[in-house]
Amino acid sequence: MPVLKNINTLADIFVATTQDFGKGLERPVFKHKVDGQYVGISYDTFFTETENLAMGLAAMGVKRDDKVAMISENRPKWAYSDFAIISLGAINVPLYPISTSENIEFILNNSEAVAIIVSNKFHLNKVLKIREKCKYLKFIIVMNDADKTEDKMVYAFHEIQNKGKEFKSDNPKYLFDSIGLVKPNDLATIIYTSGTTGVPKGVMLTHNNILSNVKAAHEVFVIDHNDIFLSFLPLCHIFERMVGYYTCLSGGGMLCFAEGIEKLSINMMEIKPTLMAAVPRLFERMYSKIRKNVESQSEKKRKIFDWAISVGQQYSVAKKSSESIPVGLNLKNKLADKLVFGKLRQKTGGKLRFFISGGAALSRELGEFFDAAGMLVIEGYGLTESSPVITCNRLNDYKFGSVGKTFPGVEIKIAKDGEILAYGPNIMPGYFKNKKETEETLKDGWLHTGDIGVFDAEGFLIITDRKKHLFKTSGGKYIAPTPIENMFLASKYIEQFILIGDRRMFVTALIVPDFEALAEYADAHRIPYSDPKELTQLKQIYELLEKDLAQFQGRLANFERVRKFTILENQFSIESGEMTPSLKLKRKVIEERYDHLIEDMYKALDK
């Protein structure tokens, strides 16, 4: 059972986890890679490391309501640091590891952070570059002791923990006394949203904001000491932090840290997770890899695969719509599972109960595919400002193409213009030192999400688009780009796709191709090239994509159809500033960066 009894703050999760679960379980609370092997960390170690750090921060002068920033990849020391900060009644200000020095400078100054904890020398150098401009910053802690410099402002992680041991000898009850002073409505964190436009805004979240979501998650799903979470999404993002961290620990689950998305498939086989939080991009990659593998097989094996998927989809429909599944269908599904699905599930470790998807829209086709294979993807919806979950599907009540039903404790209403409004204990009190944005986003306590959506007859919420993303053609037609983009992403030749058309007569698109798929096509058709990027300039490749797009265009209204497109040589990425850390495309940035190519398309259409 979850350790939710007498838990009123996030700091209480730390106490209950280390004191209650720690006494009843022999297995570790965390696992992480050390010298190529997964190593466990005990509950006692978790408590001691965190207590020593908290005491050390107190010895350095950190007190209630102080802000302490963090830049680190997912690792056990992220958890030690987080719980140490909030146990003191201080406020954790997490930053994305991709943050630039300029971005760090803005956040440290805006949040008034008195200290920052960084993971390594790379991030330390970014902070040292701008520390003279950070007027509130008093000291820097580096997690990797070997990366400590001679700079008097820089301390090694264990150096602070040693100060904590000394502090504890004179103040033995300090940690628990501090935790006792933390109140549900105290700020726990300020999370700066990168957003798709504009300056970052500091979302203030209280202990109760996040904890209300954690308790609702336990009400909706059974998560306990038998569960193993594999964490790869950044913990500085509220989705992973609430779902794969606080909910995991408060349920007694074991939290394992992935080495990164590039090694995720290997880590899944090693850890054999039962639960994972993910974003649609992961499922798109998994699906693409599966399809490519199938297409390289013999015709007989391809037919078996397609048959199995068809059977699996029929089985899924029957399972949801009737009390008893026909005997024949049941037998077929068992055979399909033996021949195909079981092998696919083994690629995730073989023990996965379900995935939790958020951060962006999951296409209906992907949801149905993974469900047919016995890998259910539960999609939810929310924002950083709502801690984050507003709606989610349930294990026994889900609908692909929707983001599920209202989360316990949350109220939703649809405004006259279609915008989704949310109200509840999970809604932020506002943006830090930003009254104007707070007043625009929160009206009478209702969060204006900026998303457009509708409830269907069964109470499932369907997101149609971002309010800001809706654009109007010069012919007066409104277009919601996201569903159209998701449809075209089903093409095996398309990696990324962005629709263009605001205040234009026609719709065009920028396409980032799947270079591996293009290379396979070129090789099969004896199209010469020395670098796959050269293929983006070839007429044969443009015609290939044009033909591939045609199979989708028929589903669109005339004014929604793509009249022309440009194939790009480089992927949109977080590093290039064209994607947010949650892998959403920054439309404004992309349109400005490729303005010349966009204009060329419309000039060609005008001829």
C-alpha positions in Angstrom: 0.0 0.0 0.0 1.2 3.6 -0.6 2.7 5.4 2.4 0.1 8.2 2.2 -1.1 8.0 5.8 -0.2 11.2 7.6 1.6 12.6 4.5 0.9 16.3 4.1 4.0 17.5 2.4 6.7 16.2 0.0 9.1 16.1 2.9 6.8 13.7 4.6 7.3 11.3 1.6 11.0 11.2 2.4 10.4 10.4 6.1 7.7 7.8 5.4 9.7 6.2 2.6 13.0 5.9 4.5 11.5 5.1 7.9 8.5 2.9 6.9 9.4 1.1 3.7 13.1 1.0 4.6 12.3 -1.2 7.5 10.3 -3.7 5.6 12.2 -4.2 2.3 15.5 -5.7 1.7 15.8 -4.6 -1.9 17.3 -1.1 -2.7 15.3 2.1 -3.1 17.4 3.3 -6.1 19.6 1.7 -8.8 22.1 3.4 -11.0 24.9 2.5 -13.3 28.4 2.4 -11.8 31.3 1.2 -14.0 28.9 -0.4 -16.4 26.8 -2.3 -13.8 23.6 -1.4 -12.0 24.2 -0.9 -8.3 21.6 -0.6 -5.6 21.3 2.1 -2.9 19.7 1.1 0.4 17.0 3.0 2.2 19.4 3.7 5.1 22.0 5.2 2.6 19.2 7.3 1.0 18.3 8.7 4.5 21.9 9.3 5.6 23.1 10.9 2.4 20.1 13.2 2.4 20.2 14.1 6.0 23.9 14.9 5.8 23.4 17.2 2.8 20.4 18.9 4.5 22.4 19.6 7.6 25.3 20.8 5.5 23.1 23.2 3.7 21.8 24.4 7.0 25.4 24.9 8.2 26.0 27.0 5.1 23.1 29.3 6.1 20.3 27.9 3.9 17.0 28.4 5.7 13.2 28.3 5.2 12.0 30.0 2.0 15.5 30.3 0.5 15.8 29.2 -3.1 18.4 26.6 -4.0 18.9 25.8 -7.8 19.9 22.5 -9.3 21.4 21.5 -12.7 21.8 17.8 -12.9 21.0 14.8 -15.0 18.8 12.1 -13.3 20.8 10.4 -10.6 20.5 9.4 -6.9 22.2 12.7 -5.9 19.3 14.6 -7.6 16.9 12.9 -5.1 19.3 13.5 -2.1 19.5 17.2 -3.1 15.7 17.6 -3.7 14.7 16.1 -0.4 17.4 17.9 1.5 16.2 21.3 0.1 12.5 20.8 0.8 13.1 19.2 4.2 14.6 22.5 5.3 11.5 24.3 4.1 13.6 25.8 1.3 12.5 25.9 -2.3 14.1 23.8 -5.1 14.6 25.6 -8.4 15.5 22.9 -11.0 17.1 23.8 -14.3 17.4 21.7 -17.5 20.9 20.3 -18.1 20.7 21.9 -21.6 20.4 25.4 -20.0 22.8 28.0 -21.4 24.8 30.4 -19.2 22.5 33.2 -20.2 19.4 31.1 -19.2 21.0 30.1 -15.9 21.8 33.8 -15.1 18.2 34.8 -15.7 16.8 32.1 -13.5 19.3 32.5 -10.7 18.6 36.2 -10.5 14.8 36.0 -11.1 14.4 33.3 -8.4 16.9 34.9 -6.0 18.7 31.6 -5.6 21.3 31.7 -2.8 23.0 28.5 -3.9 23.2 26.1 -6.9 24.0 22.4 -7.0 25.5 21.2 -10.3 26.4 17.7 -11.4 29.7 18.1 -13.1 32.4 20.4 -14.4 30.5 21.2 -17.7 27.6 22.7 -15.7 30.0 24.2 -13.2 31.8 26.2 -15.9 28.5 27.6 -17.2 27.7 28.9 -13.7 31.2 30.2 -13.1 31.0 32.2 -16.4 28.1 34.3 -15.0 28.4 34.0 -11.2 29.6 37.6 -10.9 26.2 38.8 -12.4 24.2 36.7 -9.9 23.8 39.0 -6.9 22.0 36.5 -4.6 24.3 33.5 -5.2 26.5 32.7 -2.2 28.0 29.3 -3.1 28.1 26.5 -5.6 28.1 22.7 -4.9 29.4 20.2 -7.5 28.2 16.6 -7.2 31.3 15.0 -8.7 34.0 15.6 -6.1 36.7 15.4 -8.7 35.3 18.4 -10.5 35.7 20.7 -7.6 38.0 23.7 -8.3 40.2 25.9 -6.0 37.5 28.6 -6.3 36.5 29.6 -2.7 32.8 29.8 -3.8 32.8 26.1 -5.0 32.3 23.2 -2.6 32.3 19.4 -3.3 29.1 17.5 -2.5 30.8 15.4 0.2 32.4 18.5 1.6 29.0 19.9 2.4 27.9 16.6 3.8 30.9 16.5 6.1 29.8 20.0 7.4 26.4 18.4 7.9 27.8 15.7 10.1 29.4 18.3 12.3 26.3 20.4 12.4 24.2 17.4 13.4 26.4 16.7 16.4 25.3 20.0 17.9 21.8 19.9 16.4 20.7 16.2 16.4 17.0 16.9 15.9 17.4 19.7 13.4 16.2 17.7 10.3 13.0 16.4 11.8 12.3 19.7 13.5 12.6 21.4 10.1 10.4 18.9 8.4 7.8 19.4 11.1 7.7 23.1 10.3 7.0 22.6 6.6 3.3 23.3 5.8 1.2 22.0 2.9 0.8 25.5 1.4 4.5 26.3 1.5 6.3 26.6 -1.8 8.1 23.4 -2.7 9.6 24.4 -6.0 9.8 27.0 -8.8 9.9 25.4 -12.2 10.9 27.7 -15.1 9.0 26.7 -18.2 11.0 27.0 -21.4 7.8 27.6 -23.3 7.6 27.7 -27.1 8.0 31.5 -27.1 9.2 34.3 -24.8 11.1 34.6 -21.5 10.9 31.6 -19.0 8.2 32.0 -16.4 8.7 30.6 -12.9 5.8 28.3 -12.0 5.3 28.3 -8.2 4.1 24.9 -6.9 3.3 24.2 -3.3 3.8 20.9 -1.5 0.0 20.5 -1.6 -0.2 21.2 -5.3 2.1 18.3 -6.2 1.0 16.0 -3.4 -2.7 16.3 -4.4 -1.6 15.0 -7.8 0.4 12.2 -6.2 -2.5 11.1 -4.0 -4.9 11.2 -7.1 -2.4 9.0 -9.0 -2.6 6.4 -6.2 -6.3 6.6 -6.3 -6.4 5.9 -10.0 -3.6 3.3 -10.3 -2.3 0.6 -8.0 1.4 1.4 -7.5 3.2 -0.5 -4.7 6.5 -2.1 -3.5 6.3 -4.6 -6.4 6.8 -1.8 -9.0 10.1 -0.9 -10.6 10.2 2.4 -12.4 12.8 3.3 -15.0 13.4 7.0 -15.1 14.8 8.7 -18.2 12.7 11.9 -18.7 14.4 14.8 -16.9 13.5 15.1 -13.2 13.5 18.8 -13.5 10.3 18.4 -15.5 7.2 18.1 -13.4 5.8 15.2 -15.3 8.7 12.8 -14.5 9.1 14.4 -11.0 5.5 13.7 -10.0 4.8 10.4 -11.8 8.2 8.6 -11.9 9.6 10.0 -8.6 7.2 11.2 -5.9 4.5 8.7 -6.9 7.0 5.9 -7.2 8.6 6.5 -3.8 5.3 7.1 -2.0 4.0 3.8 -3.4 7.1 1.9 -2.2 8.4 1.4 -5.7 12.1 1.0 -6.7 13.4 3.9 -8.8 16.1 3.0 -11.4 17.9 5.7 -13.4 18.4 5.2 -17.1 21.7 6.2 -18.7 19.9 8.3 -21.3 17.5 7.9 -24.2 20.3 6.5 -26.4 20.8 3.5 -24.0 17.1 3.2 -23.0 16.5 -0.1 -24.8 19.5 -1.7 -23.2 18.5 -0.3 -19.7 14.9 -1.7 -20.1 16.3 -5.2 -20.7 18.6 -4.8 -17.7 16.1 -3.4 -15.2 12.9 -5.0 -16.5 10.6 -2.1 -15.4 7.0 -2.5 -14.5 6.2 1.2 -15.1 7.7 4.0 -17.1 6.7 7.6 -17.8 7.5 8.6 -21.4 6.6 11.0 -24.2 5.1 10.1 -27.6 8.5 10.5 -29.3 9.7 7.4 -27.6 6.7 5.4 -28.9 7.2 6.8 -32.4 10.8 5.6 -32.3 9.9 2.2 -31.0 7.2 1.8 -33.6 9.6 2.9 -36.4 12.2 0.4 -35.3 9.7 -2.4 -35.1 8.3 -1.6 -38.6 11.8 -1.4 -40.1 12.7 -4.8 -38.6 9.5 -6.4 -39.9 10.0 -5.0 -43.4 13.5 -6.6 -43.5 11.9 -10.0 -42.9 10.6 -12.5 -45.4 7.1 -12.1 -46.9 5.8 -14.9 -44.7 7.0 -13.3 -41.5 5.6 -9.9 -42.6 2.2 -11.5 -43.1 2.3 -13.2 -39.7 3.1 -9.9 -38.1 0.3 -8.0 -39.8 -2.1 -10.9 -38.9 -1.0 -10.7 -35.3 -1.6 -7.0 -35.1 -5.1 -7.4 -36.7 -5.9 -10.1 -34.1 -4.5 -8.1 -31.3 -6.6 -5.1 -32.2 -9.8 -7.2 -32.5 -9.0 -8.7 -29.1 -8.5 -5.2 -27.5 -11.9 -4.1 -28.8 -13.6 -7.2 -27.6 -11.9 -7.0 -24.2 -13.3 -3.4 -23.7 -16.7 -3.9 -25.1 -17.9 -7.3 -23.8 -17.8 -9.4 -20.7 -16.7 -12.6 -22.5 -14.3 -12.8 -25.4 -15.2 -15.3 -28.2 -13.2 -18.6 -27.8 -11.8 -18.4 -31.3 -10.5 -14.9 -30.9 -9.0 -15.8 -27.5 -7.1 -18.7 -29.1 -5.9 -16.6 -32.0 -4.7 -13.9 -29.6 -2.7 -16.5 -27.6 -1.1 -17.7 -30.8 -0.3 -14.1 -31.9 1.2 -13.5 -28.5 3.4 -16.5 -28.8 4.5 -15.7 -32.3 4.9 -11.9 -32.1 3.7 -9.9 -29.1 5.7 -11.8 -26.5 8.9 -11.1 -28.4 8.1 -7.4 -28.7 7.4 -7.2 -24.9 10.7 -8.9 -24.2 12.4 -5.8 -25.7 11.0 -3.7 -22.8 12.2 -6.3 -20.2 9.0 -8.4 -20.3 7.5 -7.2 -17.1 6.0 -3.9 -18.1 2.4 -3.3 -16.8 1.9 -0.1 -18.7 3.5 3.1 -20.0 2.3 6.5 -18.9 2.5 9.0 -21.7 2.4 12.8 -21.4 4.1 16.0 -22.7 2.5 15.9 -26.1 -0.3 14.3 -28.1 -0.1 10.5 -28.7 -1.6 9.5 -32.0 -4.5 7.1 -31.9 -2.7 4.7 -34.3 0.3 4.3 -32.0 -1.9 3.8 -29.0 -3.9 1.1 -30.8 -0.7 -0.6 -32.0 0.9 -0.9 -28.6 -2.3 -2.0 -27.0 -2.7 -4.8 -29.6 0.8 -5.9 -28.6 -0.1 -6.0 -24.9 1.9 -2.9 -24.1 -0.8 -0.5 -22.9 0.0 3.2 -23.1 -2.0 5.3 -20.7 -2.1 8.9 -21.9 -2.8 11.8 -19.7 -2.8 15.6 -20.0 -1.6 18.5 -18.0 0.7 21.5 -17.6 3.5 22.5 -15.3 1.0 25.0 -13.9 -1.3 22.1 -12.8 1.4 19.9 -11.1 0.9 18.5 -13.8 -2.0 16.1 -14.4 -5.5 17.4 -15.2 -6.9 14.3 -17.0 -5.8 10.7 -17.7 -7.1 7.5 -19.1 -7.5 4.5 -16.7 -6.4 0.9 -17.0 -10.0 -0.3 -17.4 -11.4 2.8 -19.0 -9.3 4.3 -21.8 -9.8 5.6 -25.3 -7.0 6.3 -27.8 -7.2 9.7 -29.4 -8.3 11.1 -26.0 -6.4 12.2 -22.9 -8.8 10.5 -20.6 -11.2 11.6 -17.9 -10.8 14.2 -15.2 -8.3 13.5 -12.6 -9.6 13.1 -9.0 -10.0 16.5 -7.2 -9.8 18.5 -10.5 -12.6 20.4 -12.1 -12.7 21.2 -15.8 -14.9 23.4 -17.9 -14.7 24.4 -21.6 -14.8 28.1 -22.3 -16.9 29.6 -25.1 -13.9 29.8 -27.4 -13.1 26.1 -26.7 -10.3 26.7 -24.3 -9.8 24.1 -21.5 -10.1 25.7 -18.0 -9.0 23.8 -14.8 -9.6 24.2 -11.1 -8.4 22.3 -8.1 -5.7 21.8 -5.4 -3.1 21.0 -8.0 -3.3 24.5 -9.7 -0.3 26.8 -9.0 -0.7 30.0 -7.0 1.0 31.9 -9.8 4.2 32.8 -11.6 7.0 34.0 -9.4 7.4 37.8 -9.5 5.2 38.0 -12.6 1.8 39.4 -11.7 0.8 40.2 -15.3 1.2 36.7 -16.6 -0.4 35.3 -13.4 -3.5 37.5 -13.9 -3.8 36.4 -17.6 -3.4 32.7 -16.8 -5.4 32.5 -13.5 -8.8 34.1 -13.5 -11.0 33.4 -10.4 -8.7 30.5 -9.6 -9.3 28.8 -13.0 -6.2 27.9 -14.9 -6.5 29.0 -18.6 -4.5 26.2 -20.2 -4.2 27.6 -23.7 -5.4 24.3 -25.1 -8.5 23.8 -27.2 -10.6 20.7 -26.4 -14.0 19.0 -26.1 -15.5 16.3 -24.0 -17.1 13.4 -25.9 -20.3 11.7 -25.0 -18.5 9.3 -22.6 -16.6 12.0 -20.7 -13.2 11.6 -22.4 -11.4 14.9 -23.1 -10.1 15.3 -26.6 -7.4 18.0 -27.3 -7.8 19.5 -30.7 -4.9 22.0 -30.5 -3.1 24.8 -28.7 -5.1 28.0 -28.7 -2.0 29.8 -29.9 -1.3 27.2 -32.6 -4.6 27.6 -34.3 -4.1 29.6 -37.5 -6.3 31.2 -40.0 -5.6 31.1 -43.7 -6.0 34.3 -45.8 -9.1 32.6 -47.1 -10.6 32.8 -43.6 -10.4 29.1 -42.7 -9.2 28.1 -39.2 -6.8 25.2 -39.1 -5.6 23.1 -36.1 -2.1 21.9 -37.1 -1.3 19.3 -34.5 -3.8 16.6 -35.6 -2.7 17.0 -39.2 1.0 16.9 -38.3 0.4 13.7 -36.2 -1.3 12.1 -39.2 1.7 12.7 -41.5 4.1 11.4 -38.9 2.7 8.0 -39.5 4.8 7.9 -42.7 7.8 5.8 -42.4 9.8 8.4 -44.4 9.0 11.3 -42.0 10.8 12.0 -38.8 9.5 15.5 -38.0 6.8 17.6 -39.6 5.6 21.1 -39.1 2.6 22.7 -40.9 2.8 26.3 -42.2 -0.2 28.4 -43.2 -1.0 31.3 -40.8 -2.4 34.2 -42.9 -1.4 32.4 -46.1 -3.6 31.4 -49.0 -2.3 27.8 -48.9 -0.8 25.3 -46.5 2.8 24.2 -46.8 5.1 22.2 -44.6 8.7 21.7 -43.5 9.7 18.0 -43.3 12.6 16.4 -41.6 12.9 13.0 -43.2 13.9 9.7 -41.6 17.3 9.5 -43.2 17.7 5.8 -42.6 14.5 5.1 -44.4 15.5 7.4 -47.3 18.9 5.7 -47.6 17.2 2.3 -47.7 14.9 3.5 -50.5 17.8 5.1 -52.4 19.9 1.9 -52.1 17.0 -0.3 -53.3 16.4 2.0 -56.3 20.1 2.5 -57.1 19.9 6.3 -56.5 23.6 7.4 -56.0 24.6 9.5 -52.9 27.7 9.9 -50.7 25.8 11.4 -47.7 22.1 10.7 -46.8 21.6 14.5 -46.5 22.2 14.8 -50.2 19.0 12.9 -50.8 17.0 15.9 -49.5 17.9 17.7 -52.7 16.9 15.0 -55.2 13.8 15.1 -57.3 13.2 11.4 -56.9 13.0 11.8 -53.1 10.7 14.8 -53.3 8.4 12.7 -55.5 8.6 9.8 -53.1 7.4 12.0 -50.2 4.8 13.6 -52.4 3.4 10.2 -53.2 3.6 9.1 -49.6 1.8 12.3 -48.4 -1.0 11.7 -51.0 -2.3 8.7 -49.0 -3.0 11.0 -46.1 -4.3 14.1 -48.0 -7.6 12.5 -48.8 -8.6 12.6 -45.2 -8.2 16.4 -45.1 -10.5 19.3 -46.3 -9.2 21.0 -49.4 -8.0 24.1 -47.4 -6.0 21.8 -45.0 -4.1 19.9 -47.7 -0.3 20.5 -48.1 0.3 22.2 -51.4 4.1 22.2 -51.2 6.8 21.2 -48.8 10.5 21.5 -48.2 12.8 18.7 -47.1 15.3 19.8 -44.4 18.8 18.5 -44.0 18.9 18.7 -40.2 16.6 17.5 -37.4 14.9 19.9 -35.1 16.5 19.5 -31.7 16.6 20.8 -28.1 20.2 21.8 -28.6 19.4 24.0 -31.6 16.7 25.7 -29.7 13.9 24.4 -32.0 12.4 22.1 -29.5 11.5 22.4 -25.8 13.0 19.9 -23.3 9.7 18.0 -23.4 10.3 17.6 -27.2 7.6 20.1 -28.4 8.4 22.0 -31.6 8.9 25.8 -31.1 6.9 27.0 -34.0 7.9 30.6 -33.8 11.6 29.8 -33.7 11.3 27.4 -36.6 9.3 29.7 -38.7 11.8 32.5 -38.2 14.8 30.3 -38.8 13.5 28.9 -42.0 11.7 32.0 -43.2 13.6 32.1 -46.5 12.6 28.5 -47.4 9.0 29.2 -46.4 8.9 32.3 -48.6 10.4 30.4 -51.5 7.6 27.8 -51.3 4.9 30.5 -51.5 6.7 32.3 -54.3 6.7 29.0 -56.2 3.0 28.6 -55.5 2.1 32.1 -56.7 3.7 31.4 -60.1 
